[in-house]
Amino acid sequence: MTGPSRTGTVRLTTSQALVRFLAAQYTERDGVRHRLFAGVWGIFGHGNVAGLGQALLQAATTGEADLPYRLARNEQAMVHTAVGYARARDRLSAFACTASTGPGSTNMVTGAALATINRIPVLLLPSDMFAGRGPDPVLQQLEDPRFGDVSVNDALRPVSRYWDRITRPEQLIPAALAAARVLTDPAETGAVTLCLPQDVQAEAYDWPGEFLRDRVWHVGRPLPEPDALARAAEAIRGARRPLLVAGGGVVYSEAAEALRALAEATGIPVADTHAGKGALPWDHPNAVGGLGSTGARSANALAREADAVIGVGTRYSDFTTASHTLFQDPGVRFVNVNVARFDAAKLSAVQVVADARTALTALRTELNGWRVDPSYEYRAAGLVRDWNTEVDRARLATGSNGLAAQSAVIGTLNDVLHERDVVVNAAGSMPGDLQKLWRSRDPKAYHVEYAYSCMGYEIAAGLGVRMAAPDREVFVLVGDGSYLMMAQEIATMVAERAKVVIVLVQNHGFASIGALSESVGSQRFGTGYRYRDPDTGHLDGTPLPVDLAANAASLGARVIRVEDPADLRKAFEEARAADTVTLVHVETDPRAPGPPASAWWDVPVSEVSELESTRAARRDYEERRRDQRHHL
C-alpha cells in the first residue's frame, strides 16, 4: 500500500480519512516503535454503519489502511477490552471504539470513566445526531429545550480527558491531532472522545496528504529537576523508617529493575498498590506486601511507623491511605515521584515530577552510600515472615457444607499458574483477598482494576489482555455478581479464538457488599440472589436456581464444574492446558473466613437508627474515624 503524498490532497469522507489517520499513528519509547491503534472495536447501528462501517470495510477490502475491525457484544464491554489491552501494553498501544447513535454511544460512559480514572488510553468514537439538523429530531435524539447543540454524548464530557464534536469535516484535523497528543501523554492520558455526527461521517472533503502521513508520537522519560531530586534525597536521608510505595507508574514505565536496584542499595522496604503489585517480586527481601485497607499486615504496620513515605507512580486512593488513617507518625513526610504533577502534589509532598524509571535511577545515585539501619531491615523482615504465615493459613481455609472458601480458590489458582500467567479481576471481595493472598513475581502477572472497581470489567478485560499478550495464559477471576453484569464477551473470545480461562466463583450474591453491609449494621440486606419470601417480603428466601455454567456453555465456552474443593487444582491444571475458552465453575461459601484485615476504610454509618446493629456499627465508626488526619 502506498501512503498519501505529503503534498496535494486526497478526497475522502470524514470516516475514511479518520481510518487512514488512525492507521498511520505510532508511538515510540526507548527506540522501540508501536502501533498506536491496534484496531477498532465496534457495534454498528444507525449513525455509524454508513460512515465508519463503510470506511473500515473499504480499508479492509482495498488495503488502503491497516486498521482491523473487532465485533463486540456490548459497548461498555468493548471499552473495558480496550483498557485491558492498553494496560497490558504499558499504555503504548490502544484501541478505538465506535458505537451507534444514542444508547449505543451512551453505553460507553462507564468504560470511559474507568479508563480515565485508571489513566489508560482509549479513543471513543460515539456517533452523534445530524450536524445539519435536516431531519431533526431523529430516532434516539435527546431534545433539550435549553440547548440546541446538546446530545446524549455530552454525558461523556466529564469522563473524558479530551472531548470534541466534529460538526464539519475539516474540524477532524486539529481534533484528531489533539486526541493523539492526549492519548500518548502519560500525564494526561485517559478516555478521549470524538463525537461524530452521522451526516458528517459520510461527507467528503479534500484532505491534505500531510494529515494522512505516518506520524510517530515520542513518549519521553521526563528527567527529575535537580533541585527537586535533591530535596527528595534530603527527606529520605533524614528518615529512620522510610517506606516506598510502588504504584502503577512503576509498571507502565518499565521501572521494575530500577526499583529493585534502589531497594537493594538502600534497604528501604517496598510496599505496593494493586496497580503496582509484582513490580518487586513478592519474595524479594525488600518486598513487604500490599498497602492499605485491603493490604498486608506487614506493610500496614510499617506504614503506621514510617517517618518518610516515597510514593512512586501512585495516586494515593482512599484504599491506599486507609482513608487517611494509615500514616500515623506525627512528623511523617512524603516524597512523591509521578509523571503527573496533579498526583505528585498530593499529601503536601516533596514533588518529583518525572518518569518513574529515570527518577528511581537518579535517586539511587543521589542516595549513594546511604542505607537504613540494619535493625529496621530486621524488623521489616520479621513482619513479612509473620504475615506470610498468616497467608499460608488463609490459603488453607475451608467453607461450610462441603463448599470451598474463596481464599482457598485463590491460593490454589496462584499455585497452579506459571510465573508469566496473568490473573484478571476488578470488583467485589476478590480484590481485597487478592491483594493479601496473591504472590506475584512478574509486573504483568497481576491485572486488578481497583481505581474504579467496576463490576463487569473482568471478562471483557481478560480478552484485551490476551490479545495484548498472546504468549501468556490469562485467567479471569470473577464472582457471580460481576458475571451476570457482563458475560457476553465470552462469545467474542470464542469468535476471536482468544483462549482465556474464566474462574467463576458462585456465592449467590454480592459477597463483598454483604460483608460491608454487615459491618455497617445493615445485616446483609439486599445482597443475596434469592427468592422474595412471601412471609417477610424481603429477598431472603432460598437461592435462585441459576446455572451460570450452563450459560457460559451456551456462549461457546468449555465448562469444568468443580463439585469437590479437593478437585480445584486438577480443574485449574486442565483448564490451563486447554486450547479453547474454558470456564471453571466453583461453588463457594461467602461467609468462610478470609485473610485478616489490618486497616480501615471509611464508609459512613447512619448517625441515628432504631436498629441496635446499626447503633453498634456507628460507635465503632466514630472510634475509628478519630485516626483520620490531613497531611498538611
N, C-alpha and C positions, 0 to 999 in steps of 0.2 A: 504494500500500500504506500502510495506517495502522499506525503503530507502537503498541506497547502503552502503556497508561496508566501514569503513574508511581505511581498508587495502584491498589490491588486486585491480583489475581493472575490468572495465565493457566495453565491446566492443559495441560502438555506432557510428553512423555517427556524424559529427560535429553538424548538426542541432538537432539531438536527444539529444546530450549532452548539447547543449545550452538551449533547452527547459527544460531539467531537472534542469540545473543550475538556470535558472530564477525562476522556481517554488519553489526553495529552499531558496530564499533570503528574509530576513526580515529586517525591521527597528525597532528600539526601542528608545523611548524617555520617560523620566519620568516613567519608569517601564511598559509602555504600548507598546505591540508589534503589528506591522502592516505588512501585506504582502507588500513587496517592489513592486512586479509586480502583478497588478490586472488581467492581461491578455495581449493578443496581438491583436492589430488592424492590419488588413492587406487586401491587394488585391493581389490575386495570378496571376502570369503570368509566362512566361519563365524566369528562373533564381531562383525562389523561390518555385514554385509549387511542384517540385520533392524533394526539400530539406526541408525547414521549413514547407511547406504544409504537406508533408508526416509525419514529426515529430510531428506536432500539432495533426494531425489525429490519429497517433499512441498513443499519450499521452491521448487523449480523449477516445479512444476505450479501451485501456488496463488499464487506471487508473494509469500509472506509473508516471505521473506528472500532477498536478492540475494547468493548465495554459489555461484558456478559450480563445477561438478564437472569435473575433468580425469582421464581414464583413463591411467594409466601402465602400463608393461610390466614394471617391476622396482621393488621397494620402495626399494632403495638409490638407484637412479637418480632416483626422484621426489624424494628429499630433495636430491640434487645439483641437480636442476632448480629446486627452490625456493630453494636457496642462490644459484645463478646469477642468478635473478630478484631476490632481495633485495639482493644486492651491486650489481647494476646500478641499483637504485633507492635507493642510498645508505642502505640499511637502514631506510627509512621505510615500506616496504610488504613484505609477506611472504606465504607460503602456509602452509596447514595440510596435513598428510599423514596419511592413515589407512590402516591395514593390518589384515589378518585376524589371528586369534589364532595364536600360536606362531611358525612360521617366517616368516610374512609380516611380523610386527612385529619380530622379531629381525634381519631383513634390513636394518632401518633403522639399526642400531647404527653402521655405518661412516659413513653420511651424517651422523648426529648428531655423531660425533666431528669430522668435517670442519667442520661448522657452528660448533661450539663453539670449536675451535682457531682458526678464522678470525674469530671474533666476529661471526657472521652470524645473524640471527634466523630460526628456523623452528619451527613448532609441530607436534609429533608426537603423534598420537592412536592409539597402539597398542591393539588390542583385548586384553582380558585374560580370565582364567578367570572362572567364576561366583563372584560375591561371596557368594551364598547357599550355595554348595557343595552344592547339591541333587544334581546328577548326578556329583559328584566321584568319581574323576578323569575328566576329559573328554578328547576327542581332542586330542592335541598338548600336553597338560599336563605340565609338569615336576613330578614328585613328589619333593620334598625331604624326607627323613625327619627333618631337624632343625628346619625352619621351616614352619609351615602356611600362612603368608601370602606365601611367595616364589613368583614365577613367572619365566619367561624374560625378562619385561620389566624385571626388576631389573638386567639387563645394561645398560640404558640409564641407570642412575643416574650412574655416573662420567663419562659423556659428555654430561650434561645440565646446564644452568645452573640449572634448576628441574625438580623431578620430583615427581609426586604420583600416588596411586592413588585413584580415586573409587569408594568402596565403598557410598555412599548418595547418592541424587540431590542432596540439599541441599549436599553437600560441594563440588559443582561451583561454587557461588557464590564462596567465597573462593579456590578453586583457579584458576578462570578469571581472576579479577581479578589474582591473583599472576602468572599466566602472562603476561598482557598487560603488566603492570608490567615484568617482566624483558625481554620482547621489545622494548620501546620504550626501554630504558635503554642508551645507547651504551657505558657502562662495564661492564654486566653481561650483555649480550645473548649469545645463542648458541642452542643447541637447548633447547627447553622441551618436557617430556614430561608428558602427562596420560594415564595408563593408564585404560582404560575397560572394566571387566568387562562381558561381553556381556549379562548379565541386567540390570545397572544401566542400560545404554544404552537398554533398552526400557521401563524403569519410568517411571510417570507421577508428577508432583509439581506442586503449586500454586506456580508461580514468581512472585515479586514483580515487578511491572511495572518497578520501578526497575532491576532487574538487566538487563532486556532493552532499555533505552533506548539511544539513540545516546550514545556516550561518546568524548570526544576526549582522547588522551594527548599532552600537550605535550612535545616533545623540545627541551629547552632548550640553550642555549650557555653552559655554566658559565664565569664570568669568572675570570681568574687572580687569586689572592690577592696584594695589592700587595707584601707583603714577599718572597714567592716570586719575583715578577716582578723586583723589584729585585736579588735575589741572582743570578738568571739573567743579567740585563743586566750586572751587575758581572763575572761569569765570562766573558762574551763580550767585554766591553770590555778585559779584561786579556789577551786572546788575540792572538797574532800570526798564527796559522794555523788559524782556525776552519773547521769543515766542518759543513754542515747535512744531515741525513739525513731525507728526506721519505718517510714510510710511508703505509700505507693510510688512517690517520686524516685525512690532508690531503685525500684524495679524498672520503671519506664526509662530511666536514664542509663540503664545497664551498669549500675554502680555497685554491684554486689562485691566485686573484688576490692574496690576502693574502700568499701565499708569494712570488709574483713581485715584489710591491711591496717586501717586506723584502729580498730578494736584490738588487734593483736599488739600493736605498737604501744598503746596507751593503757590497756587493761580495762577500758570503760565497758561496763555491761550494756548489752543491746537488747531492748525490748522492741516488739513490732506491733503494728496495727494489722487489721485484716488485709489491707492492700499491700502491706509490706512483708507479710509472712513469707518465709523462705529466702528473703534477701540474705540472711545469715542462717546457715543450716541449724536445725533445731538442736543438734548435739554438739555444736561448736562451743568451746569453753566459755565464750563471752555471751552466748545466747541465753536470755533469761525468761523467754516466753512472751505471750501476748499481753498487751497492756489494756487496762480499763475495766468497764463494767462487766464484760464477759472474759476478762483476761486471766492470766495465771497468778496464783497467789505469790509466787516468787517475784514477778515483775512488779506487781502492785505494792508489795512490801518495800521494794527498793524505791519505787516512785514516791511513796509517802515520806521517805527519809531523804530523798535527793535534794541537794542544795544547788544543783545545776542540771537542767534538762535540755539536751540538744535534740531538737526535732528536725529531722531531715525528710523533706518531701511529705509532710503530714499536714492535714487541715485541722487537726485538733477538734474532732467532733465531740459531742457530749459523751459518747460511749468511750472515747479515748481518755477523756479527762474525768470519767465517772461523774459527769455533771458538775465539774469543778469542785470535787471533794477529794481528789486523789493526791495532789501535790501539797503536802502539809507543812513542809519546813518553812518557818517564818521568813527566812531570807532567801528562799529559792529564786534563782534567776533562770531565765530561758534564753537559749540561743536557737534561732530558727533559720534553717537553711532551706530556701524554697525558690523556685524559678519565678513564682508569683509574689510580688510584694504584699498583695492582699493577705496571703497566708503567712508570709514571713513576719508580718507586724503583729500577729495575734499574741496574746498574753504578755503584752508590753516587752517583747523580746528584743535582744540584740539581733538585728536583722542582717542576714547574709543572703542577698538576692543573687542567686547563681544556680547553675546546673548542679545537681547532686554529686555527680562524679567528679567534676572539677573542684567543687568545694571540699569534698571529703579528702581528695588528694592533697589539696592545698593545706587543709587543717593538719593533716599528718605531718607535713613539712614544718608547719608553724609550731607544732607541739613536740617537735623532735627533742628527745631526752627527758620528756615529762611522762610520768606514769602514776596511776592511782596507787595508794598504799596497799601493800600485799594483804593486810587484814580485811580491806574492803573487798578485794577479789575473793578472798576465802569465804567471807560472809555470803557473797552472791552465789558462789558455787554451792554452798550448803543449802541455801534456799531453793536452788534449782533441783538438787538431789531430793529434797523433801517433796517438792512439787511433783517430780517425776514418779515418786512412789504413789502419790495420790492419783495421778493419771493412770498408772498401771492398774490401780484398784478399780477406778471408774470404768475402765475398758472391760472389766470382767463382770459388771453389774448385770443382774437378771431382773426380768419383769415378772408379772404375775400371770397365773393361768396358762403357763407354758409359752407366753409371748416374750419376744426379745426386748431388751432395753435398747433405747436409741443409742446410748453411749457404746454398747457392745457392737451395734451395727457399724458405727463409725470406726471404732478401733479395729474390727476385723477387716473392714474395707481398706483402711490405711495399711494394714499388714500385708494385704494381697497386692496392692498397687506397687508398680515399679517406681523408681526414683523420678522419672520424667513424666509419668502419668499425671493427668490433671483431674482434680475434683472441682466441680462447679456447684455453687449454692448461693442463695440470696436471702431468704426470709424465714421467719418462724423461729423455733427453738434451735434449729440446727446451727446457724452461725455462731451462737454462743457456745454450744458444745464443741463445734469445730475449732474455734479459737483456742479453747482449753486443751482439746484432745489431739488435734491433728499435728502430725510430725512431718514437716516438710523440709527437704534438703535442696530444693530447686526453686528459684524465684518464680517460675511459671507454673508450678505444680498445684498451687492453691489459688483458686479463682472464686472468691466470695465477694458478691456485691453487697456492701453494707453501708454505703453512703445514703442510698435511697431505700434499701431493704425492701425491694419491690417483689411482691408475690407474683409469680408467673414468669420471672426473668430466667429461671434455671434452664428449662428445656430449650428455649429459643437461643439462649446464650451458649449452651453446650454445642449447638450446631455451629455457631460462629467460631468458637474456639477450635473445633475440629477442622473447619475449613482453613483457619489460620495456621494450624499446626497438624497437618495430616500425618506426621511422623510420631505423634503422641496419642496414646489412648486417653479418651475423655470419659469421665464418669460424672453424671449429673445426679446429685443427691437432692431429692425433693420430697416434701410431705404431701399428703392428700389434699390439703387446702390449696397449695400452690399448683398442684397438678390439675385440679378442677378448674382453676382460673385460666390456664393456658397450656393445654396439652397438644393442640392441633399441629404444632410444628413437628411432631413425630412423623406425620405424613410427608412433610418437607424433607426431613432427614432421609426417609426411605426413597423419595424421588431423586434426591441428590446423591444417593448411595454413600451417605456420610455415616459411618458406623459410630454410634455413641451408645454407651451403657447408661441406662437410667435406673437408679436405685430408688424405688418408690416406697417410702415409709408410711404405712397406713395406720393412723391412730384415731381415725374417725372424728376429726375436728381440728381445731386450732390449738395445738399443744402449747405453743409459746404464750399466746394471749390467754389461754386457760390458766396457766400458772401465774401470769401477770395479774389477771382478774382476781385470783385468789389472794395474791399478795396485797392488793389494794382494797380488800374486803368485799369484792363483788361476786365471790363464790362461784367462779367459772360460768357465770350467767351468759347464755347465748354463744358459747364457744364450742359446742359439740354438734356433730352432724347426726341428729336423732329425730325420731318422730315427735310430733307435738302430742303431749299427753293430755287426753281429754279431761282428766281429773284436775290437773294443776294448771292447764292452759299454757304451759311452758314447753320448750323444745328439750325435754329431759326424759323422753321415752326411750325405747330400745334403739340401738344403732340402725341406721338406714342400710338396706341390703344392696349397697353399691359395690359393683365389681369393676374396679379400675384396671385390673389386669386384663379383663376381657375387653375393656375399652381400648387399651394400648394395642392389643392384638388386632382389633378392628381397624386400627390406623396403620397396620402393617408391621408392627414390631414383633419380634420373637419374645415370648414371655417365659420366665422361670419363676415359679411360685415357691417360696420358702415357707414350709409348714413347721419345721423344727429349727430353733435357733442354732442347733449343732450343725446344721447344713449350710450355714451362711458362707463359710469360707469356700466350700465346694461350689456354691452357686456363683460367687464372685469370680472365681477362677474360670469357671465355664463361660461366664459372660465375657470376661476379658479375652478369652481365646476365640470367641465368636467372630464371624465375618459380616454380621449384619446388625442393624439396630436391635438392641436387646434390653428388655425391662426385667428387673429383678424385683418382685413384689414381696414385701416383708411386713407382717402384722407386728406392731409394737405396742407396748404399754406406755401411754403418755404420762403416767404417774410414777414410772420407775425412777429410782434415784439417778440423778445425773452428776456431773462433776461439780464440786463445790464452788460457790461464788465467793469472791473476796473483795468486791467493790459494789458501789451503789449506782442506781440510775434514777433520775428524778422523774417520777410520774405522779402528778398531784393527786391527792386523795380528798374526797369530799370532806369539807370542814365541819359540816353538821350532818347527822344521819340518825335514823331510827334503828339501824342495824348495828348490833354490837361488833360484828366482824369488821364493819367499816370504821367504827369508832376506834377499835384497837389498831387498825392499819393507819389511821390518822395520827395516833400517838407515836407510832414508830416512825412515820414520815417526818413529823416535826423534830424528833430526836436526830434523825439522820441529816436533815437539812441544815442543822447547825454547823456542819463541817464545810458547807459551801463557802467559797471565797473568791473574790476577784483578784487577779494578779495585776496590780497597778504599779 
